Amino acid sequence: MPTASRCGWSWRGYVSLTEHLNDGIIKNYDDAGCKRATGASDRGAAPRTFSIAAWIGVTLLATAVFVLGGCAQKGDPVSVDDPDEPSGYRVVAIFGVAGYGEGVDVVGDMGLVATGEVGLVILDMSDPSAPVYLGTAGNDFTSLKCAYAPGSEMAFVTDGPNGVLAYDVSDPTSPEWKTVLQSTSGQDVVISETDPGHMIHIYVADKNGGFRIWELNLDWGPPWFPIEVYHGYTTGYARGLCLHGDYVLVASGQSGLTIFELTSPGTATKLGTFDTPGNAQAVAAFGDYAFVADGLQGLQILNISDPGDAEIVATIETDDYATDICYLDGMVYVADRYGGLRVMNVDDPLAPAAAGYLETPCASGICITDDYVYVADRDWGLVIAEEE
């Protein structure tokens, strides 16, 4: 999840075709290729299977796409990297999932991957170079983003028209559904454990349903009955959000960035919406600045020192479609769909600079810890990388 408060084709980063990738997880990746290991489960049953024929097919298709002109066309975008320079990041593990890697959250040893049609996959991340499958929650067809509340041992996953689903994952091998937060079309979720183990506030970007806050009192159940304590509309589709001090920043699609002020954990006031040139998908923040993943318009940086009068102060284009974003220690990490992972140095937010990249087939979600970058990829599942 966002921290702080959260197209051409290239062959770099592709796995070796010299081995039969038949166990759904590729570990200890390096320049020599990959090693086989037991791994991911398909709905808790047989591991996902890869075959040489399938990979050759993908290779031929990718070659055709490359020859015919690549992916999203944006005219003549400014490149954010020099293809002749090292990328700065290396893959340490890939965990294949049966669905699509849509969203990821890693807190301590707990890893969650929202996988679209398969639901929420739970992993043991105590060794990021060798993630271990623990269980799957649900069998949902639209799971997009996820968040873990460690103090309450609860996992939350947005599930489109089904709202937000809440699971008890105290036993991650047997997650138990607890309640649902009914909404129009849950897209992103951020958790605040107001009183760990007792009270949780859940903040949801709800697409055409705007921005919602639920209060979940764990002392009142089970069964639990979450209470919607705030509902604020956004001009555009609410796609992503982050908490930033006393504010909630909502990526509002074609309308840009919407800012709400929290007057209490369950009450907010809308301050305004500030247009961005693209289609705002996700947002992270630090200090006086908000960093917006703005679709085809890459990274937009806004000065929010006056939250009622935010303004764009810098832009840096990405190769494809900026769809998720995190901030950590002066660096911004962007999931750029066919552009993979893009990393920017924003120590000076007025002059952002490309700092690295990692090419994956279709990066959709991202999570950062002190040592690793976790990328939810629609083709590869979960990609775990580190700085070289």
C-alpha positions in Angstrom: 0.0 0.0 0.0 1.1 3.5 -0.5 3.6 4.6 2.1 3.7 7.8 4.3 0.7 8.5 5.6 1.3 4.5 0.5 6.1 1.1 -24.6 8.3 -1.0 -26.0 9.1 -4.6 -25.1 12.5 -5.7 -23.9 13.8 -9.1 -23.0 15.7 -8.0 -19.8 14.1 -9.7 -16.8 12.6 -12.6 -18.7 13.1 -16.1 -17.3 15.2 -18.7 -19.0 13.4 -21.0 -21.5 15.9 -23.8 -20.9 14.0 -25.2 -17.9 10.5 -26.6 -17.6 8.8 -24.1 -15.3 6.3 -26.5 -13.8 5.8 -25.5 -10.2 4.4 -22.0 -10.2 7.2 -20.4 -8.4 10.6 -19.3 -9.7 13.2 -18.7 -7.0 16.8 -17.5 -6.8 16.6 -15.8 -10.2 19.9 -14.5 -11.6 21.6 -14.0 -14.9 22.0 -17.7 -15.3 18.3 -18.3 -15.5 16.0 -19.8 -12.8 15.7 -22.7 -10.5 12.6 -24.9 -10.0 10.9 -25.1 -6.6 7.6 -26.2 -5.3 5.2 -23.3 -5.0 1.9 -21.7 -5.6 -1.4 -23.4 -5.5 -4.4 -23.0 -7.8 -7.3 -22.4 -5.4 -5.5 -24.5 -2.9 -5.2 -27.5 -5.2 -2.6 -28.4 -7.8 0.3 -25.9 -8.5 0.0 -23.7 -11.5 1.7 -25.3 -14.5 4.0 -23.7 -17.1 5.2 -25.4 -20.2 7.9 -24.8 -22.7 5.3 -24.7 -25.5 3.4 -22.0 -23.6 6.4 -19.9 -23.0 7.5 -20.2 -26.6 4.0 -19.1 -27.6 4.3 -16.1 -25.3 7.7 -15.4 -26.8 6.4 -15.4 -30.4 3.4 -13.3 -29.4 5.6 -10.8 -27.6 7.9 -10.7 -30.7 4.9 -10.0 -32.9 3.7 -7.2 -30.6 7.2 -5.7 -30.6 7.6 -5.8 -34.4 4.1 -4.4 -34.9 4.9 -1.4 -32.7 4.6 -2.4 -29.0 1.9 -1.5 -26.5 0.2 1.8 -25.7 1.2 4.5 -28.2 1.7 8.0 -26.8 3.4 9.8 -29.7 7.0 10.6 -28.6 7.2 10.3 -24.9 10.4 11.3 -23.1 12.2 8.2 -22.0 12.9 7.8 -18.3 15.8 5.4 -18.7 18.7 4.7 -20.9 18.3 1.1 -22.2 22.1 0.8 -22.3 22.4 1.4 -18.6 21.9 -1.2 -15.8 18.4 -1.2 -14.5 19.5 -1.0 -10.9 17.1 -3.8 -9.7 17.2 -7.5 -9.9 14.5 -10.2 -9.4 15.0 -12.5 -6.4 11.8 -14.5 -6.7 8.7 -14.9 -8.8 5.6 -16.5 -7.3 3.0 -17.6 -9.9 -0.6 -17.3 -9.0 -3.6 -19.0 -10.7 -5.4 -15.7 -11.4 -3.9 -12.3 -12.2 -1.5 -10.4 -9.9 -3.6 -7.2 -9.2 -2.5 -5.9 -5.8 -0.1 -6.7 -3.0 0.5 -5.9 0.6 3.4 -7.2 2.7 3.6 -6.5 6.5 6.3 -8.3 8.4 6.1 -12.0 7.4 2.6 -11.7 6.0 2.1 -11.4 2.3 -1.2 -10.8 0.5 -1.8 -10.9 -3.2 -5.1 -10.0 -4.8 -5.5 -12.2 -7.8 -8.7 -11.2 -9.6 -10.6 -14.3 -10.3 -9.0 -16.5 -7.6 -9.4 -14.2 -4.6 -6.8 -13.4 -2.0 -3.6 -15.5 -1.9 -1.8 -15.6 1.5 2.0 -16.1 1.6 4.7 -16.6 4.2 7.3 -13.9 3.4 9.8 -14.6 6.1 12.3 -15.4 3.4 11.4 -13.1 0.4 13.6 -15.1 -1.9 11.5 -18.2 -1.2 7.8 -17.2 -0.5 5.6 -20.0 0.8 2.0 -20.5 -0.1 -0.2 -20.7 3.0 -3.8 -20.3 1.9 -6.4 -18.7 -0.3 -9.3 -16.5 0.9 -12.5 -16.5 -1.2 -13.0 -17.4 -4.9 -13.8 -13.9 -6.2 -13.7 -12.6 -9.7 -12.8 -9.0 -9.2 -10.3 -8.8 -6.2 -8.2 -5.8 -6.9 -6.3 -4.5 -3.9 -5.6 -5.7 -0.4 -4.5 -4.6 3.0 -3.4 -6.3 6.2 -4.1 -5.2 9.8 -1.4 -6.9 11.8 -2.7 -5.9 15.3 -6.1 -7.5 14.5 -4.8 -10.3 12.2 -7.4 -9.2 9.6 -7.1 -9.0 5.8 -9.2 -6.8 3.6 -9.6 -7.2 -0.1 -11.5 -4.9 -2.5 -13.9 -7.0 -4.7 -15.5 -4.6 -7.1 -19.3 -4.8 -7.0 -19.0 -7.1 -4.0 -17.5 -4.3 -1.9 -14.7 -5.0 0.5 -14.3 -8.5 2.1 -12.8 -8.9 5.5 -11.1 -12.1 6.6 -9.7 -13.4 9.9 -6.2 -14.6 9.0 -5.0 -15.5 12.5 -4.6 -19.0 10.9 -3.4 -18.0 7.4 -3.7 -21.6 6.2 -7.4 -21.5 6.9 -8.6 -17.9 6.5 -12.2 -17.2 7.7 -14.6 -14.8 6.1 -16.0 -12.4 8.7 -17.9 -9.6 7.1 -18.4 -7.5 4.0 -18.4 -3.7 3.6 -21.1 -3.1 1.0 -20.1 -0.6 -1.6 -20.6 0.3 -5.3 -17.3 -0.9 -6.7 -14.4 -1.3 -4.3 -11.1 -0.3 -5.9 -8.6 0.3 -3.2 -8.5 0.0 0.6 -6.3 1.5 3.4 -6.5 0.4 7.0 -6.1 2.4 10.2 -6.0 0.3 13.4 -7.4 2.9 15.8 -7.2 0.4 18.6 -5.5 -2.8 17.4 -7.5 -5.8 18.1 -10.6 -3.8 19.0 -11.3 -0.9 16.5 -10.4 -0.6 12.8 -11.2 2.2 10.4 -11.4 1.2 6.8 -10.9 3.8 4.0 -12.1 2.8 0.6 -11.8 4.2 -2.9 -15.2 3.1 -4.4 -15.0 4.1 -8.1 -18.3 5.8 -8.9 -19.3 5.5 -5.3 -16.6 8.0 -4.3 -14.8 7.8 -0.9 -16.1 5.9 2.1 -15.0 5.3 5.7 -16.2 2.3 7.7 -15.8 1.6 11.4 -15.4 -2.0 12.5 -15.7 -2.6 16.3 -14.2 -6.1 16.9 -15.6 -6.1 20.4 -19.2 -6.2 19.0 -18.9 -9.6 17.4 -18.8 -12.0 15.9 -20.8 -11.6 13.9 -19.4 -8.2 13.0 -21.4 -5.3 11.6 -19.3 -2.6 10.0 -20.8 0.9 10.2 -20.3 3.4 7.3 -19.5 6.6 9.1 -18.6 8.8 6.1 -19.4 8.9 2.4 -18.0 11.6 0.2 -18.4 11.8 -3.5 -15.6 12.5 -6.0 -16.1 14.1 -9.4 -14.4 11.3 -11.2 -14.0 7.6 -10.4 -12.2 7.0 -7.1 -9.4 4.6 -8.0 -6.9 4.7 -5.2 -6.2 6.5 -2.0 -3.7 7.1 0.8 -3.7 8.5 4.4 -1.5 11.4 4.9 -1.6 12.9 8.4 -5.0 14.5 8.8 -5.8 14.1 5.2 -7.0 11.5 2.8 -5.8 11.8 -0.8 -8.0 10.1 -3.4 -6.9 9.4 -7.0 -10.1 10.3 -8.9 -9.6 9.1 -12.4 -10.0 11.8 -15.1 -10.8 14.4 -12.4 -7.3 14.2 -10.9 -6.6 14.4 -7.1 -9.4 14.9 -4.5 -8.3 15.9 -1.0 -10.4 15.3 2.2 -9.5 16.5 5.7 -10.1 14.1 8.5 -11.7 15.8 11.4 -11.7 12.5 13.3 -11.0 8.9 12.3 -14.5 8.5 11.0 -15.4 12.0 9.8 -14.0 14.0 6.8 -14.5 17.2 4.9 -13.9 17.5 1.2 -11.5 20.4 0.4 -11.3 20.2 -3.3 -10.4 18.4 -6.5 -7.3 19.3 -8.5 -7.0 18.2 -12.1 -4.2 16.2 -13.5 -3.5 15.8 -17.3 -4.1 12.0 -17.3 -6.3 9.5 -15.5 -5.3 9.4 -11.8 -5.1 5.8 -10.6 -3.2 5.9 -7.3 -1.5 8.3 -5.0 1.2 8.4 -2.3 2.4 11.4 -0.3 5.3 12.7 1.8 5.6 16.1 3.4 4.2 18.8 1.3 3.9 16.7 -1.8 1.6 14.2 -3.4 2.7 11.7 -6.0 0.0 10.6 -8.5 0.2 7.6 -10.8 -1.6 9.4 -13.7 -2.1 6.7 -16.3 -0.7 7.5 -19.7 0.6 10.8 -18.2 3.1 9.0 -15.9 4.0 10.6 -12.5 2.5 13.9 -11.5 3.9 15.7 -8.4 1.6 18.2 -6.7 2.5 20.7 -3.9 -0.2 20.2 -1.2 1.2 22.5 1.4 -2.1 24.3 1.0 -4.5 21.3 0.7 -7.2 23.6 -0.5 -5.1 24.9 -3.4 -2.9 22.1 -4.7 -0.9 22.5 -7.8 1.3 20.4 -10.1 5.0 21.3 -9.8 6.6 18.5 -11.8 5.9 15.7 -14.3 7.9 12.7 -15.4 6.6 10.4 -18.1 6.7 6.6 -17.8 6.8 4.1 -20.6 3.2 2.9 -20.4 0.4 3.4 -17.9 1.2 4.4 -14.3 -1.4 2.4 -12.3 0.0 2.1 -8.7 2.6 4.0 -6.6 4.5 4.0 -3.4 6.9 6.4 -1.7 9.9 5.5 0.6 13.0 7.4 1.6 13.0 10.0 -1.2 12.1 7.4 -3.9 8.9 6.8 -5.8 8.0 3.4 -7.1 5.5 3.1 -10.0 3.7 0.1 -11.3 3.6 1.0 -15.0 1.7 -1.9 -16.6 3.7 -2.9 -19.7 6.4 -0.6 -18.6 7.1 -2.7 -15.5 8.5 -1.1 -12.4 9.8 2.4 -12.7 11.7 4.1 -9.9 12.2 7.9 -9.5 14.3 9.9 -7.2 12.2 12.7 -5.7 14.5 14.0 -3.1 13.9 17.3 -4.9 10.3 17.0 -5.9 10.7 20.0 -8.3 13.3 18.0 -10.3 12.4 14.3 -10.2 14.9 12.0 -11.9 14.8 8.4 -13.2 16.6 6.1 -10.7 16.0 2.6 -12.0 13.6 0.1 -13.5 12.7 -3.5 -13.7 10.8 -4.9 -16.7 7.9 -7.2 -16.0 5.1 -8.2 -18.4 2.3 -6.2 -16.8 2.9 -4.5 -13.4 -0.4 -3.7 -11.7 0.3 -3.2 -8.0 3.2 -2.4 -5.8 4.4 -2.5 -2.2 7.7 -1.4 -0.6 9.6 -2.6 2.5 13.0 -1.5 3.6 14.8 -4.1 1.6 12.5 -5.3 -1.2 10.0 -4.2 -3.9 7.0 -6.4 -4.3 5.2 -6.1 -7.7 1.8 -7.6 -8.5 2.0 -8.5 -12.1 -0.9 -9.7 -14.2 1.2 -12.2 -16.1 3.8 -13.3 -13.6 1.9 -13.1 -10.3 4.1 -11.7 -7.6 7.6 -10.4 -8.5 10.0 -9.7 -5.6 13.0 -7.5 -6.4 15.8 -5.8 -4.7 18.2 -3.0 -5.6 21.4 -4.2 -7.1 
